[in-house]
Amino acid sequence: MKVSESSVAYQSTYLQSLKNRLITFIDETNDQDKLEQCLELLYADSMPGVYTDEEFTEVLKRSEASGNASEEEVKAVFAKWGI
């Protein structure tokens, strides 16, 4: 019989850590809009940024149509970051 460690122990530690980070953020912020956005995300039926196949196809088409950045444009962006 194979014996394996339960992943629940690791997940519960991570989950508690995540809850603690959320509580800290909530305690430290006074931005009502941010807090309302967080609450909406917690109660949302779906994750933001998840597309249906049709939506993804449209986003991909618009992205491809926008073209590529030139080398100069890329360097300018990295220069802003000091890279």
GROMACS elastic network, one bead per residue, 0.5 to 0.9 nm:
[ bonds ]
;  ai    aj funct       b0    kb
    4     7     6  0.88344   500
    5     8     6  0.87431   500
    5     9     6  0.85532   500
    6     9     6  0.61760   500
    6    10     6  0.78236   500
    7    10     6  0.53582   500
    7    11     6  0.61742   500
    7    12     6  0.86076   500
    8    12     6  0.59053   500
    8    13     6  0.85503   500
    9    12     6  0.53509   500
    9    13     6  0.64784   500
    9    14     6  0.88294   500
   10    13     6  0.53216   500
   10    14     6  0.63379   500
   10    15     6  0.85664   500
   11    14     6  0.50543   500
   11    15     6  0.58748   500
   11    16     6  0.84404   500
   12    16     6  0.59720   500
   12    17     6  0.84141   500
   13    16     6  0.51777   500
   13    17     6  0.61338   500
   13    18     6  0.86005   500
   14    18     6  0.61316   500
   14    19     6  0.86117   500
   15    18     6  0.50556   500
   15    19     6  0.61965   500
   15    20     6  0.85940   500
   16    19     6  0.50171   500
   16    20     6  0.61131   500
   16    21     6  0.86363   500
   17    20     6  0.50520   500
   17    21     6  0.62559   500
   17    22     6  0.86972   500
   18    21     6  0.51104   500
   18    22     6  0.62859   500
   18    23     6  0.86575   500
   19    22     6  0.50914   500
   19    23     6  0.61559   500
   19    24     6  0.86033   500
   20    23     6  0.50507   500
   20    24     6  0.61314   500
   20    25     6  0.86034   500
   21    24     6  0.50841   500
   21    25     6  0.61876   500
   21    26     6  0.86084   500
   22    25     6  0.50826   500
   22    26     6  0.61140   500
   22    27     6  0.85321   500
   23    26     6  0.50614   500
   23    27     6  0.60461   500
   23    28     6  0.85614   500
   24    27     6  0.51025   500
   24    28     6  0.61320   500
   24    29     6  0.87141   500
   25    28     6  0.51977   500
   25    29     6  0.62022   500
   26    29     6  0.55317   500
   26    30     6  0.80805   500
   26    35     6  0.71639   500
   27    30     6  0.80892   500
   29    32     6  0.81255   500
   29    34     6  0.82869   500
   29    35     6  0.78905   500
   30    33     6  0.89493   500
   30    34     6  0.85100   500
   30    35     6  0.81064   500
   31    34     6  0.54500   500
   31    35     6  0.63917   500
   31    36     6  0.87626   500
   32    35     6  0.51129   500
   32    36     6  0.61102   500
   32    37     6  0.85979   500
   33    36     6  0.51172   500
   33    37     6  0.61860   500
   33    38     6  0.86544   500
   34    37     6  0.50726   500
   34    38     6  0.62102   500
   34    39     6  0.86357   500
   35    38     6  0.50460   500
   35    39     6  0.61848   500
   35    40     6  0.86184   500
   36    39     6  0.50288   500
   36    40     6  0.61420   500
   36    41     6  0.86281   500
   37    40     6  0.50667   500
   37    41     6  0.62398   500
   37    42     6  0.87041   500
   38    41     6  0.51091   500
   38    42     6  0.62666   500
   38    43     6  0.88065   500
   39    42     6  0.51074   500
   39    43     6  0.64075   500
   39    44     6  0.85404   500
   40    43     6  0.52843   500
   40    44     6  0.58580   500
   41    44     6  0.50142   500
   41    45     6  0.84426   500
   41    46     6  0.84289   500
   41    47     6  0.75341   500
   41    48     6  0.79543   500
   42    45     6  0.86354   500
   43    46     6  0.88417   500
   44    47     6  0.70571   500
   44    48     6  0.86990   500
   46    50     6  0.76006   500
   47    50     6  0.59423   500
   48    51     6  0.84199   500
   50    56     6  0.85193   500
   51    54     6  0.76791   500
   51    55     6  0.54268   500
   51    56     6  0.53901   500
   51    57     6  0.89678   500
   51    59     6  0.89684   500
   52    55     6  0.51150   500
   52    56     6  0.60683   500
   52    57     6  0.85103   500
   53    56     6  0.51551   500
   53    57     6  0.61213   500
   53    58     6  0.86991   500
   54    57     6  0.51366   500
   54    58     6  0.63683   500
   54    59     6  0.87638   500
   55    58     6  0.51517   500
   55    59     6  0.62069   500
   55    60     6  0.85470   500
   56    59     6  0.50284   500
   56    60     6  0.59695   500
   56    61     6  0.84898   500
   57    60     6  0.51029   500
   57    61     6  0.61437   500
   57    62     6  0.87154   500
   58    61     6  0.50826   500
   58    62     6  0.62673   500
   58    63     6  0.85658   500
   59    62     6  0.52319   500
   59    63     6  0.61258   500
   59    64     6  0.86307   500
   60    63     6  0.50299   500
   60    64     6  0.60937   500
   60    65     6  0.84873   500
   61    64     6  0.51903   500
   61    65     6  0.60533   500
   61    66     6  0.86445   500
   62    65     6  0.50533   500
   62    66     6  0.62326   500
   63    66     6  0.52678   500
   63    67     6  0.72290   500
   64    67     6  0.57638   500
   64    68     6  0.80727   500
   65    68     6  0.89339   500
   69    72     6  0.79673   500
   69    73     6  0.58482   500
   69    74     6  0.63408   500
   70    73     6  0.51459   500
   70    74     6  0.63432   500
   70    75     6  0.86675   500
   71    74     6  0.51541   500
   71    75     6  0.61795   500
   71    76     6  0.86205   500
   72    75     6  0.50956   500
   72    76     6  0.61321   500
   72    77     6  0.87372   500
   73    76     6  0.50754   500
   73    77     6  0.63754   500
   73    78     6  0.87975   500
   74    77     6  0.52424   500
   74    78     6  0.63613   500
   74    79     6  0.85530   500
   75    78     6  0.51424   500
   75    79     6  0.59218   500
   75    80     6  0.87022   500
   75    83     6  0.86243   500
   76    80     6  0.64704   500
   77    80     6  0.53728   500
   77    81     6  0.70471   500
   77    83     6  0.89412   500
   78    81     6  0.51984   500
   78    82     6  0.63874   500
   78    83     6  0.52645   500
   79    83     6  0.54857   500
   80    83     6  0.75752   500
